[in-house]
Amino acid sequence: MTRERSLRSQLYRDARIMGNVEAAAKGPGAYAKRYARRKTYAKTNAATRMLLRSFGLSR
């Protein structure tokens, strides 16, 4: 049996899917830019999280 997702989680997921759909509707270039931007954010956020964790300021 799968765990039920919270309303907030569902809303964020739906917003992410809608953003992907809108970018895809604008063409492959727009979708590629969105993909690259999201990957860059994920990497910089991970680096920031590691730095903060090293100072004991994050979980």
Stockholm file with secondary structure:
# STOCKHOLM 1.0

chainA/1-59         MTRERSLRSQLYRDARIMGNVEAAAKGPGAYAKRYARRKTYAKTNAATRMLLRSFGLSR
#=GR chainA/1-59 SS CCCCCCHHHHHHHHHHHHHHHHHHHHCHHHHHHHHHHHHHHHHHHHHHHHHHHHTTCCC
#=GC SS_cons        CCCCCCHHHHHHHHHHHHHHHHHHHHCHHHHHHHHHHHHHHHHHHHHHHHHHHHTTCCC
//
